[in-house]
Structures are given as C-alpha cells and as structure tokens.
Amino acid sequence: MDGFGSDFSAGGSGGKIDAGTIMEQVKVQIAVANAQELLQRMTDKCFKKCIGKPGSSLDNSEQKCIAMCMDRYMDAWNTVSRTYNSRLQRERARM
C-alpha cells in the first residue's frame, strides 16, 4: 500500500478503473492513516505523562504507567468511536 500507481494501471481491465475498487482502497488508506495517527497521539501523550527522564531503558513504574496510559487511551478512543458511529447511523436512518 505504498501508493495507487500500480493498483490502477490499465492492465487487464482495458483501461477502465472500477469505482468500487477505488473506494475500497481509499477506505483502507483512510483506516491506515487513522490508525497511524491514533498510535502517534497515544505514544506522544503517554510518553509525556509517564517518562520523566528518557534513558536507555524504562524502569518498572514507567512500564506500568505506559501500559495503563495506553489502555485508558484505547478505551476512551473506542468509546468515542462507538458513540460517533451510532450517532452517524441514527442520522442516516432519519434521512
């Protein structure tokens, strides 16, 4: 998934690009970007919260703090995501 160039070449399809295939690939790209952003934000937040003095290794309390911080962050993200998706479904049902 390093780009769209090779995925959309005019190979066996006679030069036609399937819109459904494009949409699925775009959705995958968006999901990957969202996961990368989530991981980056979680890493930044938990590092700032848990690591006082960066060194060559983490002590036991830093390891526990990082693990708990990441768990809480993921729980909160999942809660927000579920709520957002259910709200979207309700809005679509009204239309």
GROMACS elastic network, one bead per residue, 0.5 to 0.9 nm:
[ bonds ]
;  ai    aj funct       b0    kb
    1     4     6  0.75665   500
    1     7     6  0.88969   500
    1    25     6  0.89172   500
    1    29     6  0.77944   500
    2     5     6  0.87966   500
    3     6     6  0.74183   500
    3     7     6  0.77954   500
    4     7     6  0.52208   500
    4     8     6  0.62179   500
    4     9     6  0.87294   500
    4    25     6  0.85561   500
    5     8     6  0.57975   500
    5     9     6  0.65445   500
    6     9     6  0.55161   500
    8    11     6  0.80837   500
    8    15     6  0.87133   500
    8    16     6  0.88798   500
    8    17     6  0.66673   500
    8    18     6  0.88857   500
    8    22     6  0.82744   500
    9    12     6  0.88399   500
    9    13     6  0.89560   500
    9    15     6  0.73333   500
    9    17     6  0.84159   500
   10    13     6  0.64030   500
   10    14     6  0.60787   500
   10    16     6  0.67640   500
   10    17     6  0.77142   500
   11    14     6  0.63540   500
   11    15     6  0.64812   500
   11    16     6  0.88408   500
   12    15     6  0.75579   500
   12    16     6  0.89917   500
   13    16     6  0.56095   500
   13    17     6  0.74414   500
   13    18     6  0.87270   500
   14    17     6  0.87504   500
   17    20     6  0.88426   500
   17    21     6  0.79119   500
   17    22     6  0.76452   500
   18    21     6  0.53441   500
   18    22     6  0.64107   500
   18    23     6  0.87976   500
   19    22     6  0.50409   500
   19    23     6  0.61346   500
   19    24     6  0.86420   500
   20    23     6  0.51092   500
   20    24     6  0.62192   500
   20    25     6  0.86389   500
   21    24     6  0.51720   500
   21    25     6  0.61993   500
   21    26     6  0.85757   500
   22    25     6  0.51481   500
   22    26     6  0.61021   500
   22    27     6  0.85745   500
   23    26     6  0.50483   500
   23    27     6  0.61192   500
   23    28     6  0.86237   500
   24    27     6  0.50429   500
   24    28     6  0.62399   500
   24    29     6  0.86419   500
   25    28     6  0.50325   500
   25    29     6  0.61509   500
   25    30     6  0.86043   500
   26    30     6  0.61252   500
   26    31     6  0.85491   500
   27    30     6  0.50948   500
   27    31     6  0.61337   500
   27    32     6  0.86166   500
   28    31     6  0.50532   500
   28    32     6  0.61632   500
   28    33     6  0.85839   500
   29    32     6  0.51445   500
   29    33     6  0.61615   500
   29    34     6  0.85873   500
   30    33     6  0.50493   500
   30    34     6  0.60603   500
   30    35     6  0.85551   500
   31    34     6  0.50710   500
   31    35     6  0.61372   500
   31    36     6  0.85828   500
   32    35     6  0.51191   500
   32    36     6  0.61569   500
   32    37     6  0.86062   500
   33    36     6  0.50848   500
   33    37     6  0.61385   500
   33    38     6  0.85751   500
   34    37     6  0.50798   500
   34    38     6  0.60821   500
   34    39     6  0.85747   500
   35    38     6  0.50599   500
   35    39     6  0.61504   500
   35    40     6  0.85628   500
   36    39     6  0.51645   500
   36    40     6  0.61136   500
   36    41     6  0.86203   500
   37    40     6  0.50591   500
   37    41     6  0.60806   500
   37    42     6  0.84278   500
   38    41     6  0.52657   500
   38    42     6  0.60185   500
   38    43     6  0.84520   500
   38    74     6  0.88260   500
   38    77     6  0.85591   500
   39    42     6  0.51275   500
   39    43     6  0.59764   500
   39    44     6  0.85506   500
   40    43     6  0.51167   500
   40    44     6  0.61321   500
   40    45     6  0.85716   500
   41    44     6  0.51647   500
   41    45     6  0.60462   500
   41    46     6  0.84519   500
   42    45     6  0.52416   500
   42    46     6  0.59736   500
   42    47     6  0.82767   500
   42    69     6  0.82844   500
   42    70     6  0.65494   500
   42    73     6  0.66356   500
   42    74     6  0.82160   500
   43    46     6  0.53658   500
   43    47     6  0.58466   500
   43    48     6  0.84761   500
   43    66     6  0.87727   500
   43    70     6  0.78886   500
   44    47     6  0.52434   500
   44    48     6  0.61805   500
   44    49     6  0.85880   500
   45    48     6  0.53480   500
   45    49     6  0.61970   500
   45    50     6  0.86222   500
   45    69     6  0.84453   500
   46    50     6  0.58125   500
   46    51     6  0.79431   500
   46    65     6  0.79695   500
   46    66     6  0.59065   500
   46    67     6  0.88111   500
   46    69     6  0.57858   500
   46    70     6  0.67746   500
   46    73     6  0.86637   500
   47    50     6  0.53322   500
   47    51     6  0.53927   500
   47    52     6  0.85651   500
   47    66     6  0.72063   500
   48    51     6  0.59912   500
   48    52     6  0.76315   500
   49    52     6  0.78784   500
   49    65     6  0.82034   500
   49    66     6  0.82956   500
   49    69     6  0.82471   500
   50    61     6  0.85243   500
   50    62     6  0.57392   500
   50    63     6  0.83443   500
   50    64     6  0.89183   500
   50    65     6  0.56997   500
   50    66     6  0.61207   500
   50    69     6  0.81790   500
   51    54     6  0.62128   500
   51    58     6  0.81720   500
   51    62     6  0.62793   500
   51    65     6  0.86425   500
   51    66     6  0.83848   500
   52    62     6  0.86358   500
   54    57     6  0.79136   500
   54    58     6  0.80469   500
   55    58     6  0.71641   500
   58    61     6  0.80232   500
   58    62     6  0.57646   500
   58    63     6  0.60823   500
   59    62     6  0.53642   500
   59    63     6  0.62837   500
   59    64     6  0.88112   500
   60    63     6  0.51479   500
   60    64     6  0.62920   500
   60    65     6  0.86171   500
   61    64     6  0.51240   500
   61    65     6  0.60501   500
   61    66     6  0.85667   500
   62    66     6  0.60435   500
   62    67     6  0.85234   500
   63    66     6  0.52008   500
   63    67     6  0.61826   500
   63    68     6  0.86286   500
   64    67     6  0.51392   500
   64    68     6  0.60977   500
   64    69     6  0.84050   500
   65    68     6  0.52236   500
   65    69     6  0.58948   500
   65    70     6  0.84505   500
   66    69     6  0.50839   500
   66    70     6  0.60312   500
   66    71     6  0.85047   500
   67    70     6  0.52743   500
   67    71     6  0.61744   500
   67    72     6  0.86797   500
   68    71     6  0.50527   500
   68    72     6  0.61304   500
   68    73     6  0.84870   500
   69    72     6  0.51949   500
   69    73     6  0.60342   500
   69    74     6  0.85781   500
   70    73     6  0.50092   500
   70    74     6  0.60834   500
   70    75     6  0.84917   500
   71    74     6  0.52435   500
   71    75     6  0.61100   500
   71    76     6  0.86032   500
   72    75     6  0.50433   500
   72    76     6  0.60956   500
   72    77     6  0.84884   500
   73    76     6  0.51988   500
   73    77     6  0.60791   500
   73    78     6  0.85674   500
   74    78     6  0.59912   500
   74    79     6  0.84914   500
   75    78     6  0.51660   500
   75    79     6  0.61779   500
   75    80     6  0.86749   500
   76    79     6  0.51093   500
   76    80     6  0.62086   500
   76    81     6  0.84982   500
   77    80     6  0.51794   500
   77    81     6  0.59809   500
   77    82     6  0.85672   500
   78    82     6  0.60364   500
   78    83     6  0.84748   500
   79    82     6  0.52715   500
   79    83     6  0.61579   500
   79    84     6  0.85278   500
   80    83     6  0.51389   500
   80    84     6  0.59984   500
   80    85     6  0.85417   500
   81    84     6  0.50979   500
   81    85     6  0.60927   500
   81    86     6  0.85728   500
   82    85     6  0.51633   500
   82    86     6  0.61244   500
   82    87     6  0.85311   500
   83    86     6  0.52261   500
   83    87     6  0.61373   500
   83    88     6  0.86158   500
   84    87     6  0.51103   500
   84    88     6  0.61911   500
   84    89     6  0.87022   500
   85    88     6  0.50097   500
   85    89     6  0.62135   500
   85    90     6  0.86672   500
   86    89     6  0.50428   500
   86    90     6  0.62275   500
   86    91     6  0.86294   500
   87    90     6  0.50904   500
   87    91     6  0.61856   500
   87    92     6  0.86118   500
   88    91     6  0.50801   500
   88    92     6  0.61286   500
   88    93     6  0.85552   500
   89    92     6  0.50926   500
   89    93     6  0.61063   500
   89    94     6  0.87353   500
   90    93     6  0.50834   500
   90    94     6  0.64277   500
   91    94     6  0.52372   500
   91    95     6  0.67469   500
   92    95     6  0.53247   500
